[in-house]
Structure formats: structure tokens, C-alpha cells
Amino acid sequence: MSNRLNNKVAFISGAGNGMGAQEAITLSREGAKVILADKDFVAVQTIANKISRDGGKAIAVDLDVTDESNWIESINLAINSYSNIDILVNNAGIYNRKTVENTSLQEFNEIIQVNLTGTFLGAKHIIPVMRARGGGSIINISSTAGLVGSSTGGAYGSSKGAIKLITKYIAVQHAHEGIRANSLHPGPIDTNMIAAHISTPKGLKSSVDKIPLGRIGSVEDVAMAVVFLASNESSFMTGSELVIDGGLTSI
């Protein structure tokens, strides 16, 4: 690692497992102080302890991303610990493969609340912190499901498509304050979210066959893209979609 994020402070939601956990670990290895936030406090505390043992600086916070007061409390805790926030990774999300017709209103609302409302609340309450700091980088985790349609899903893709667009509004409205916002669009990534589907040879083959590079993505693939968007290397990028999908959406 090259310490590309020295003296930066990063807040990562949904950091209890999968992509969020790896993003926190990788950002720390690049020199950032990290705040790991998740409803599963035991999980984020375990990862924060691992980062600390490895020489990084990390704290864990208990966060339900659908709860505005919880966001405010978590941000205040982060500022009390590290004085500022330079990077926000809105990573928390939930998923199901149900078609539009087979999705209940309750299921649809739950996905919108976690994926989209959670992203909105994180940005809304961290933008003032970044403004006072003189800038920052907001990275909203969307999906290839937010770019193209599919024979499965519906609520998930709707939420991720909306994340793509709210990112552009944030980018335009806050560029003059030095605040950048970009969306990251992973394809199939080896996490618990798709574990059931790729756990069978048939399911794995059906996914891999659609990907020109011929493999499922890794959490490391996504984490390194997050580092790029968080660092000064992407200083002329805002309102953009960075796609990490092995070529899936090129077909």
C-alpha cells in the first residue's frame, strides 16, 4: 500500500461484512482513520479491533442507516474521535431477487429505506462537516442493477438507479465547495448478498457466463476502486459512475 489517504478520515456504512468491511480495511491500509458503522455492532467492533491490531486507527459505531437521529449521533461520535470526516462511503444495502410483480410493498419500501434513504441521510448530514473542512469525497455504492434491467429483481435496481442520480445532484450542488460525489457500480461480487445464487454449480455458471472477464468480482476489486475515488487521484471526477463489473454491462 502507498499511504494515498494519509491524514484522511473515512466513514463507512454497512462495514460489518462483505464489501464494507474490506473497504474499511483497505482505506486504513492506505493511511486513513476509519469509522466503521453498521447495525451489527459486534461485527464492526471485531473488524475495528483487527484494524487497530494491525496498526491502523479505527472506531466502531452502531448505526441504523434509516434512522436520522442515529446518523447524527454517529457523525458526532466520529467528529469527537477524529475531528473531521473527509470521505463518506455509503455502502449499506440490502437485496432480493424478486421480480417487480412478486415484490410486496413492505419489501419494496424496506429496500428503498435502507439503500436510498440511508444514502440520502449519510450525505445530508456529512456534507456540512465536509463544507467546514473545505471539501471531501462522497462515494455512493450503487450497482450494475442501477444501470441496466434484469430478469430478476426490481426494488433493488430501482434503489440503485436512484442512488446514481442523487449522486449527480450532490455533485452539481456541492462542487463549488470542493465536495465531490461519485457512484460506484459493482457487478456480481463474492459476498453474502449473492452467496446463495453462486453456491451451486448452475448458479455460478449462469453468473460467470455473462461476464467477459470470466470470473465473479472480489471485495478487493471494489475496495481498490473506493480508494481511487477517495484519493486525490480522482480529483477531476465528480458526478461520475465507476463500473466494476468485469465487462458485464458492455455486452
Backbone bond lengths (Angstrom), bond angles and torsions (degrees), N, CA, C in turn:
res aa  C-N    CA-C-N  psi(-1)  N-CA   C-N-CA  omega(-1)  CA-C   N-CA-C  phi
1 M - - - 1.451 - - 1.538 110.09 -
2 S 1.341 116.31 156.23 1.460 120.45 -169.54 1.522 114.11 -117.86
3 N 1.330 117.48 14.11 1.463 121.29 178.38 1.523 112.52 54.68
4 R 1.323 116.23 43.51 1.461 121.17 -178.67 1.521 112.46 -70.67
5 L 1.327 117.58 -14.62 1.458 120.65 -175.55 1.525 112.57 -119.99
6 N 1.323 116.77 27.77 1.458 120.45 178.43 1.527 110.75 -54.93
7 N 1.335 115.71 137.04 1.461 123.51 177.02 1.532 113.56 69.12
8 K 1.323 117.63 11.66 1.450 121.68 175.95 1.525 109.58 -98.13
9 V 1.335 115.70 153.11 1.465 122.25 176.19 1.517 107.99 -119.68
10 A 1.325 116.64 127.94 1.462 121.64 -175.93 1.524 110.90 -120.37
11 F 1.319 116.05 134.82 1.466 123.59 176.56 1.521 107.21 -110.98
12 I 1.341 116.91 121.39 1.470 121.51 -177.03 1.520 109.30 -121.34
13 S 1.335 116.97 119.05 1.462 119.70 175.07 1.528 109.65 -87.98
14 G 1.321 116.28 157.11 1.463 120.30 -178.13 1.513 112.22 62.27
15 A 1.331 115.98 37.91 1.468 121.14 -173.21 1.523 113.29 -92.68
16 G 1.333 117.04 11.76 1.459 119.84 -176.39 1.510 115.06 -78.33
17 N 1.329 117.17 -17.70 1.463 119.65 -179.09 1.524 109.23 -164.49
18 G 1.321 116.18 176.65 1.453 122.35 171.23 1.509 114.83 55.29
19 M 1.329 115.77 -133.88 1.455 121.07 -175.87 1.525 111.83 -62.35
20 G 1.331 117.10 -43.23 1.455 120.26 -177.62 1.509 112.99 -60.97
21 A 1.329 116.42 -42.54 1.462 120.37 178.64 1.527 110.52 -62.92
22 Q 1.339 116.43 -45.48 1.463 119.48 -179.59 1.526 111.50 -67.25
23 E 1.331 117.54 -36.30 1.457 120.33 176.31 1.521 110.28 -59.76
24 A 1.332 117.28 -44.69 1.459 120.70 179.68 1.518 111.32 -62.69
25 I 1.322 116.57 -44.56 1.468 120.85 -179.99 1.525 110.74 -62.87
26 T 1.325 116.76 -44.07 1.463 120.84 -176.83 1.522 111.36 -70.78
27 L 1.324 117.97 -41.44 1.458 120.41 176.62 1.524 110.61 -60.98
28 S 1.324 116.46 -39.71 1.461 120.12 177.13 1.521 111.50 -63.08
29 R 1.317 116.90 -43.22 1.468 120.17 179.23 1.522 112.46 -62.67
30 E 1.338 115.04 -24.62 1.469 119.64 177.38 1.529 112.35 -88.62
31 G 1.334 116.41 6.78 1.453 120.17 172.09 1.513 116.28 106.22
32 A 1.333 117.93 -3.62 1.467 120.16 -178.13 1.525 111.65 -79.50
33 K 1.317 115.84 148.12 1.453 121.79 164.37 1.524 106.20 -82.96
34 V 1.312 118.04 136.11 1.457 119.80 -171.40 1.524 112.46 -124.28
35 I 1.330 113.99 141.48 1.462 122.19 172.13 1.508 106.53 -111.38
36 L 1.317 117.15 116.67 1.461 122.54 -179.55 1.519 108.69 -98.91
37 A 1.331 116.31 121.03 1.459 120.96 -176.27 1.524 110.58 -120.63
38 D 1.329 115.91 137.83 1.469 120.20 -179.47 1.526 108.68 -169.40
39 K 1.341 116.13 155.60 1.467 120.41 172.19 1.516 111.02 -65.81
40 D 1.339 116.64 -29.58 1.464 121.56 178.85 1.527 107.78 -88.96
41 F 1.337 115.35 87.13 1.464 119.55 -174.67 1.521 112.04 -65.17
42 V 1.314 117.18 -35.29 1.466 119.86 178.88 1.524 110.25 -60.28
43 A 1.329 116.19 -41.74 1.471 120.20 -179.34 1.522 111.39 -64.31
44 V 1.344 117.43 -47.40 1.475 118.40 -177.93 1.524 111.31 -70.49
45 Q 1.329 116.96 -32.00 1.460 119.14 177.12 1.529 110.18 -65.03
46 T 1.321 116.62 -39.94 1.471 120.77 178.12 1.524 111.02 -61.45
47 I 1.329 116.81 -44.19 1.467 120.07 -179.03 1.526 110.53 -70.48
48 A 1.332 117.13 -39.91 1.464 120.15 176.99 1.526 110.68 -60.68
49 N 1.314 117.22 -40.51 1.467 120.82 177.61 1.522 111.14 -63.24
50 K 1.327 116.83 -39.34 1.467 120.91 178.04 1.526 110.42 -63.60
51 I 1.321 116.49 -44.38 1.468 119.91 178.54 1.523 110.39 -60.68
52 S 1.324 116.52 -43.48 1.470 120.80 179.72 1.527 111.46 -63.34
53 R 1.331 116.47 -41.58 1.474 119.74 178.07 1.520 111.41 -62.90
54 D 1.325 116.59 -30.74 1.458 121.14 -179.69 1.525 112.57 -84.54
55 G 1.327 116.80 5.30 1.454 120.53 175.33 1.518 115.31 99.87
56 G 1.334 117.74 1.45 1.462 120.87 179.29 1.519 111.59 -90.50
57 K 1.327 114.64 177.52 1.456 121.23 177.11 1.515 108.19 -117.07
58 A 1.338 116.07 121.60 1.458 120.62 -174.67 1.513 110.70 -151.77
59 I 1.328 114.72 144.46 1.460 120.54 170.94 1.523 108.07 -131.29
60 A 1.318 115.88 155.42 1.459 122.45 178.66 1.517 109.46 -111.03
61 V 1.335 115.96 140.96 1.462 120.40 175.31 1.520 109.29 -131.37
62 D 1.319 115.06 147.78 1.465 122.75 179.39 1.524 107.60 -87.94
63 L 1.343 117.76 113.16 1.463 120.44 -174.19 1.520 112.19 -136.80
64 D 1.332 115.05 123.52 1.459 122.99 166.11 1.523 105.42 -97.79
65 V 1.322 117.58 109.97 1.469 120.51 -171.32 1.520 113.43 -67.00
66 T 1.333 118.08 -11.96 1.469 120.52 178.02 1.524 112.43 -87.66
67 D 1.332 117.26 -3.71 1.464 123.41 -174.07 1.527 109.39 -106.47
68 E 1.335 117.23 108.91 1.468 120.56 -175.35 1.522 112.39 -62.27
69 S 1.325 117.37 -43.08 1.466 119.32 -179.72 1.519 111.29 -64.46
70 N 1.327 117.16 -32.71 1.462 121.87 177.79 1.526 110.36 -66.75
71 W 1.338 117.08 -39.16 1.467 120.78 174.56 1.529 110.81 -58.99
72 I 1.317 115.98 -47.77 1.465 120.29 -177.81 1.526 110.64 -61.47
73 E 1.327 116.56 -43.94 1.470 120.84 178.32 1.531 110.87 -61.46
74 S 1.321 116.47 -43.83 1.460 121.02 -177.23 1.524 111.24 -66.73
75 I 1.326 116.88 -40.26 1.465 120.92 178.87 1.526 110.13 -66.22
76 N 1.322 116.62 -41.79 1.471 119.56 177.46 1.517 111.31 -61.99
77 L 1.326 116.85 -40.11 1.461 120.15 177.57 1.523 110.68 -62.62
78 A 1.331 116.02 -41.61 1.465 120.41 179.32 1.525 111.12 -63.14
79 I 1.327 116.81 -43.14 1.470 120.61 -179.37 1.522 110.42 -67.75
80 N 1.323 117.19 -38.88 1.463 120.18 177.38 1.526 111.37 -62.53
81 S 1.326 116.45 -31.31 1.464 120.78 -178.31 1.523 112.40 -84.06
82 Y 1.349 116.89 -42.50 1.471 120.52 -171.09 1.529 114.41 -126.34
83 S 1.336 117.89 6.11 1.470 124.05 172.75 1.526 115.32 76.78
84 N 1.313 118.94 -29.32 1.458 119.75 -177.47 1.521 110.32 -155.50
85 I 1.321 115.56 175.96 1.467 122.55 173.04 1.524 106.99 -136.38
86 D 1.326 117.15 119.99 1.462 122.50 -179.66 1.522 112.52 -100.33
87 I 1.339 116.42 -24.52 1.460 121.80 -172.74 1.522 108.50 -134.76
88 L 1.317 116.52 130.60 1.462 121.45 172.08 1.517 108.17 -119.29
89 V 1.322 116.51 125.27 1.461 121.38 173.23 1.523 107.28 -112.77
90 N 1.329 115.95 103.62 1.466 121.42 176.42 1.527 107.41 -81.80
91 N 1.315 115.21 89.46 1.464 121.36 -171.88 1.525 113.31 -105.30
92 A 1.320 117.58 -24.01 1.471 120.55 -173.53 1.524 111.01 -58.71
93 G 1.326 115.63 135.10 1.459 119.17 179.04 1.515 112.25 -166.72
94 I 1.326 115.49 156.55 1.461 121.83 174.67 1.522 108.03 -128.30
95 Y 1.332 116.25 166.34 1.462 120.95 -166.75 1.516 110.63 -149.68
96 N 1.330 116.84 145.36 1.463 119.80 160.06 1.523 108.52 -146.93
97 R 1.317 116.02 161.10 1.458 122.15 -174.53 1.527 112.59 -99.55
98 K 1.326 118.03 9.14 1.462 120.77 -176.34 1.523 111.52 -68.91
99 T 1.329 115.42 142.97 1.456 120.29 175.70 1.521 109.78 -69.05
100 V 1.324 116.04 166.98 1.461 120.71 179.43 1.531 110.61 -56.06
101 E 1.315 116.80 -47.26 1.465 120.82 -177.62 1.516 112.67 -61.41
102 N 1.312 117.31 -34.69 1.466 121.63 -174.82 1.520 113.68 -94.35
103 T 1.319 117.07 5.06 1.463 121.37 178.20 1.521 109.42 -93.20
104 S 1.334 116.02 127.85 1.463 119.21 177.37 1.528 109.62 -77.29
105 L 1.325 115.79 160.54 1.461 120.28 177.50 1.522 110.44 -60.30
106 Q 1.327 116.77 -38.45 1.461 119.99 179.29 1.528 110.71 -62.90
107 E 1.330 117.04 -43.72 1.462 120.78 178.80 1.526 111.39 -64.58
108 F 1.328 116.05 -41.84 1.467 119.83 178.67 1.527 110.71 -61.62
109 N 1.320 116.22 -48.44 1.467 120.38 -178.33 1.524 111.65 -62.89
110 E 1.320 116.91 -37.54 1.469 120.24 -179.47 1.528 110.62 -64.04
111 I 1.329 116.68 -44.00 1.462 119.99 179.85 1.525 110.64 -66.00
112 I 1.321 117.59 -42.24 1.466 120.56 178.15 1.528 110.48 -62.83
113 Q 1.330 116.79 -41.91 1.463 120.74 -179.13 1.530 111.97 -61.45
114 V 1.321 116.53 -48.92 1.467 119.77 -177.53 1.524 110.90 -71.24
115 N 1.325 116.96 -51.81 1.463 120.38 -170.89 1.528 112.94 -75.79
116 L 1.320 116.68 -48.35 1.468 119.89 -174.40 1.526 112.34 -91.51
117 T 1.337 117.19 -51.24 1.457 119.12 179.91 1.518 110.77 -62.60
118 G 1.318 117.34 -38.98 1.461 120.72 177.26 1.520 111.83 -59.68
119 T 1.324 116.66 -41.83 1.464 121.15 177.80 1.529 110.91 -65.31
120 F 1.314 115.84 -44.94 1.469 120.93 177.69 1.526 111.83 -57.33
121 L 1.335 116.43 -48.96 1.467 119.93 -177.17 1.521 112.07 -64.79
122 G 1.320 116.62 -40.48 1.462 119.52 178.38 1.510 111.48 -60.25
123 A 1.341 116.26 -48.21 1.463 120.46 179.69 1.530 111.00 -64.38
124 K 1.320 116.22 -47.62 1.467 120.97 -176.91 1.518 112.02 -53.24
125 H 1.334 117.02 -43.38 1.461 119.76 -172.33 1.531 113.81 -94.10
126 I 1.319 117.54 -12.98 1.468 118.77 176.54 1.531 111.34 -96.92
127 I 1.333 118.30 -21.80 1.473 120.62 176.33 1.534 111.87 -54.42
128 P 1.344 120.59 -45.86 1.472 118.66 178.79 1.530 113.09 -61.57
129 V 1.323 116.73 -34.25 1.468 120.50 177.28 1.521 109.63 -65.27
130 M 1.333 116.80 -44.74 1.462 120.98 179.07 1.524 111.23 -66.20
131 R 1.321 117.16 -37.67 1.462 120.66 177.90 1.527 110.22 -59.11
132 A 1.323 116.67 -46.34 1.462 120.75 179.32 1.525 111.47 -64.38
133 R 1.315 115.75 -29.16 1.465 121.77 -179.86 1.527 111.40 -78.62
134 G 1.328 116.51 -21.81 1.454 120.53 -178.07 1.508 113.67 99.55
135 G 1.337 116.84 13.49 1.459 120.57 177.84 1.504 112.16 142.78
136 G 1.317 115.02 178.93 1.460 120.52 179.72 1.514 110.77 170.41
137 S 1.314 115.33 177.61 1.467 121.82 -179.17 1.521 109.47 -127.01
138 I 1.330 115.59 121.94 1.459 122.11 175.88 1.525 107.93 -105.30
139 I 1.326 115.86 125.73 1.463 121.58 -178.82 1.523 107.07 -120.14
140 N 1.314 115.70 111.81 1.461 121.13 -178.92 1.522 109.25 -101.36
141 I 1.324 115.97 120.73 1.460 120.11 -178.52 1.522 108.97 -81.00
142 S 1.324 115.29 109.57 1.455 122.46 174.99 1.532 106.97 -100.33
143 S 1.311 118.08 -132.93 1.460 122.52 -176.93 1.520 108.38 -173.57
144 T 1.317 116.25 162.27 1.465 118.14 169.20 1.529 109.91 -63.41
145 A 1.340 116.87 -22.70 1.471 120.72 175.86 1.519 111.45 -65.97
146 G 1.324 117.50 -15.80 1.456 121.98 175.35 1.513 112.77 -90.50
147 L 1.336 116.17 2.53 1.468 121.38 -179.61 1.518 112.60 -114.80
148 V 1.328 116.64 -36.14 1.472 121.54 -175.55 1.520 109.25 -136.56
149 G 1.336 115.34 160.12 1.456 120.50 177.86 1.514 112.03 -82.51
150 S 1.330 115.74 174.20 1.457 121.88 -177.88 1.525 109.26 -154.67
151 S 1.320 115.44 161.22 1.463 120.41 177.85 1.529 112.09 -75.85
152 T 1.328 117.05 -12.20 1.467 121.04 175.95 1.522 108.78 -124.14
153 G 1.310 115.43 162.81 1.454 119.96 178.88 1.515 111.63 81.33
154 G 1.303 115.64 -174.77 1.459 122.53 -179.07 1.513 109.75 164.25
155 A 1.311 116.55 -61.43 1.464 120.66 177.90 1.524 110.46 -64.01
156 Y 1.321 115.88 -43.72 1.467 120.62 -179.79 1.525 110.39 -61.04
157 G 1.335 116.37 -51.37 1.456 120.11 179.64 1.515 112.43 -61.01
158 S 1.327 116.95 -36.86 1.469 120.52 177.28 1.520 110.56 -60.81
159 S 1.325 115.99 -45.41 1.465 119.79 -179.51 1.519 111.18 -64.95
160 K 1.323 116.67 -38.93 1.463 120.28 -177.11 1.528 111.95 -74.83
161 G 1.336 116.82 -32.92 1.450 119.49 173.62 1.520 111.37 -64.93
162 A 1.315 116.38 -39.64 1.466 120.87 177.78 1.521 111.10 -65.96
163 I 1.326 117.05 -35.45 1.466 120.25 176.71 1.520 110.38 -61.68
164 K 1.328 116.55 -40.08 1.473 120.08 177.75 1.523 110.55 -57.37
165 L 1.331 117.07 -43.78 1.462 120.04 -175.73 1.522 113.30 -77.62
166 I 1.334 117.95 -38.13 1.467 117.83 178.50 1.527 109.84 -65.02
167 T 1.340 116.40 -29.61 1.457 120.42 176.56 1.522 110.62 -61.80
168 K 1.326 117.26 -40.31 1.464 120.75 179.80 1.530 110.86 -67.46
169 Y 1.324 117.46 -37.80 1.462 120.08 177.38 1.527 110.75 -64.21
170 I 1.323 116.42 -44.18 1.468 120.38 177.31 1.521 109.90 -59.55
171 A 1.334 116.37 -44.76 1.467 121.65 -177.83 1.525 111.38 -59.48
172 V 1.332 116.40 -47.69 1.464 120.80 -177.56 1.527 110.93 -68.59
173 Q 1.313 116.96 -41.52 1.463 120.80 -174.15 1.522 113.60 -74.91
174 H 1.333 117.72 -19.80 1.461 119.02 -173.98 1.529 114.47 -126.07
175 A 1.324 117.01 8.99 1.466 119.53 178.33 1.528 111.35 -60.30
176 H 1.324 117.37 -37.67 1.470 120.41 -177.45 1.529 112.22 -67.77
177 E 1.329 116.80 -12.40 1.463 120.86 178.74 1.521 111.83 -100.42
178 G 1.337 115.94 6.58 1.461 119.48 -179.78 1.514 113.65 79.59
179 I 1.329 116.72 13.10 1.466 121.36 179.51 1.524 108.27 -98.28
180 R 1.303 116.11 120.51 1.462 122.06 177.70 1.525 109.65 -101.84
181 A 1.326 116.40 149.29 1.465 121.11 176.39 1.520 108.48 -141.14
182 N 1.319 115.91 127.96 1.459 121.95 178.74 1.520 109.23 -137.22
183 S 1.324 115.83 150.80 1.466 119.59 176.51 1.526 109.72 -105.12
184 L 1.303 114.90 143.96 1.464 122.59 179.84 1.525 107.90 -112.95
185 H 1.339 116.43 131.34 1.462 121.19 -171.87 1.529 111.25 -121.52
186 P 1.335 116.93 85.78 1.466 119.21 177.01 1.524 111.04 -72.88
187 G 1.333 115.33 147.12 1.456 121.56 166.94 1.518 108.69 -86.72
188 P 1.327 118.51 -150.51 1.472 120.37 178.29 1.534 111.21 -62.08
189 I 1.309 116.43 120.60 1.462 122.90 -179.37 1.528 108.31 -121.75
190 D 1.306 116.08 140.16 1.462 121.97 -175.74 1.529 110.65 -72.87
191 T 1.327 116.08 83.72 1.464 122.82 177.55 1.524 108.55 -135.57
192 N 1.325 115.30 178.10 1.466 120.07 178.39 1.527 112.10 -61.58
193 M 1.329 116.73 -23.48 1.460 120.36 -176.20 1.529 112.35 -61.98
194 I 1.342 116.84 -35.60 1.469 119.50 179.56 1.526 112.08 -116.97
195 A 1.330 116.32 11.72 1.467 120.30 -174.69 1.519 112.52 -57.18
196 A 1.331 116.47 -43.08 1.469 119.15 -178.02 1.522 111.07 -63.36
197 H 1.333 116.20 -39.96 1.463 119.96 -176.92 1.526 111.82 -68.26
198 I 1.330 117.33 -40.98 1.473 119.49 -175.83 1.531 112.47 -93.11
199 S 1.328 117.00 6.52 1.470 119.99 -178.67 1.521 112.62 -77.42
200 T 1.330 116.86 -16.42 1.461 120.74 177.55 1.529 109.23 -104.89
201 P 1.313 118.29 149.93 1.471 120.25 177.94 1.526 112.47 -55.39
202 K 1.336 116.86 -39.15 1.462 120.45 -179.34 1.530 110.82 -66.18
203 G 1.317 116.58 -45.44 1.456 120.58 -179.70 1.516 112.21 -64.57
204 L 1.340 115.51 -43.09 1.464 119.94 179.22 1.517 110.38 -62.74
205 K 1.337 116.63 -45.37 1.462 120.52 -179.01 1.526 111.26 -63.03
206 S 1.329 116.84 -40.28 1.463 120.04 -178.74 1.522 111.45 -63.36
207 S 1.335 116.57 -32.13 1.463 120.51 178.12 1.522 111.53 -78.27
208 V 1.327 115.81 -48.59 1.467 120.37 -176.00 1.528 111.02 -64.89
209 D 1.319 117.24 -36.54 1.470 120.55 -178.39 1.526 112.76 -61.41
210 K 1.321 117.82 -21.16 1.464 121.49 -179.17 1.533 112.17 -87.79
211 I 1.324 117.15 -9.11 1.460 121.51 -171.47 1.525 110.18 -105.38
212 P 1.330 119.02 114.95 1.463 120.74 -178.47 1.525 114.46 -54.24
213 L 1.316 118.65 -35.87 1.463 120.37 179.66 1.525 112.77 -77.32
214 G 1.330 118.04 -6.92 1.453 122.07 168.70 1.503 116.81 74.52
215 R 1.334 117.51 27.34 1.472 119.49 175.70 1.515 110.13 -155.74
216 I 1.326 114.89 160.80 1.455 121.91 171.38 1.528 107.89 -77.71
217 G 1.318 116.54 143.74 1.459 119.86 178.38 1.518 112.72 -71.40
218 S 1.322 115.81 160.51 1.466 121.85 178.89 1.525 109.86 -110.01
219 V 1.318 115.49 160.83 1.464 119.33 177.22 1.526 110.49 -63.94
220 E 1.330 116.92 -28.65 1.465 120.43 176.93 1.526 111.11 -65.32
221 D 1.330 117.24 -37.49 1.466 120.68 177.12 1.530 110.38 -56.31
222 V 1.306 116.13 -45.36 1.461 120.61 -178.85 1.525 111.03 -70.86
223 A 1.316 117.19 -42.27 1.466 121.14 -177.16 1.523 111.78 -60.92
224 M 1.324 117.51 -39.03 1.459 119.74 -179.85 1.524 111.13 -69.39
225 A 1.336 117.12 -32.43 1.464 120.01 174.66 1.531 110.29 -67.03
226 V 1.326 117.22 -37.05 1.461 121.44 176.34 1.524 109.94 -63.02
227 V 1.319 117.40 -43.45 1.467 120.65 177.28 1.529 110.50 -56.84
228 F 1.329 116.56 -45.51 1.460 120.69 179.74 1.528 111.28 -58.50
229 L 1.338 117.13 -47.77 1.461 120.20 -178.45 1.527 112.14 -69.63
230 A 1.329 116.93 -25.91 1.459 120.92 178.98 1.521 112.25 -79.91
231 S 1.323 116.91 -22.77 1.467 121.65 -172.06 1.524 111.83 -92.13
232 N 1.327 115.38 169.95 1.458 121.30 177.39 1.521 112.66 -69.05
233 E 1.324 117.03 -11.65 1.464 120.03 178.21 1.528 111.61 -63.31
234 S 1.316 117.26 -23.19 1.467 121.71 179.37 1.524 111.04 -106.86
235 S 1.322 117.57 27.32 1.466 121.70 -171.99 1.519 113.91 -62.93
236 F 1.343 118.85 -18.95 1.465 121.17 178.68 1.521 111.34 -103.89
237 M 1.323 116.27 19.74 1.462 121.60 177.50 1.516 110.38 -113.80
238 T 1.301 116.31 124.81 1.460 121.34 168.55 1.518 108.46 -155.65
239 G 1.334 116.16 145.58 1.452 121.47 -176.92 1.515 113.86 72.09
240 S 1.338 116.62 17.07 1.465 121.21 -175.47 1.518 111.75 -100.62
241 E 1.336 115.46 161.00 1.461 121.59 172.22 1.522 108.47 -109.39
242 L 1.309 117.47 122.01 1.457 122.12 176.11 1.536 107.74 -104.00
243 V 1.312 116.16 115.98 1.463 121.82 -172.71 1.526 109.70 -100.26
244 I 1.335 116.38 127.09 1.460 123.50 -179.74 1.534 106.57 -122.73
245 D 1.328 116.95 83.38 1.472 118.09 -169.18 1.522 114.52 -140.30
246 G 1.320 118.00 12.73 1.465 119.71 178.74 1.512 114.45 64.55
247 G 1.336 116.05 16.10 1.462 120.62 -179.49 1.513 114.68 94.86
248 L 1.331 117.30 4.21 1.463 121.63 -174.91 1.518 113.09 -53.49
249 T 1.330 117.75 -45.78 1.462 120.86 -175.26 1.524 112.31 -85.96
250 S 1.346 117.15 4.85 1.461 120.19 176.91 1.523 112.13 -86.36
251 I 1.318 116.18 -12.95 1.474 119.90 -175.98 1.521 110.77 -80.87
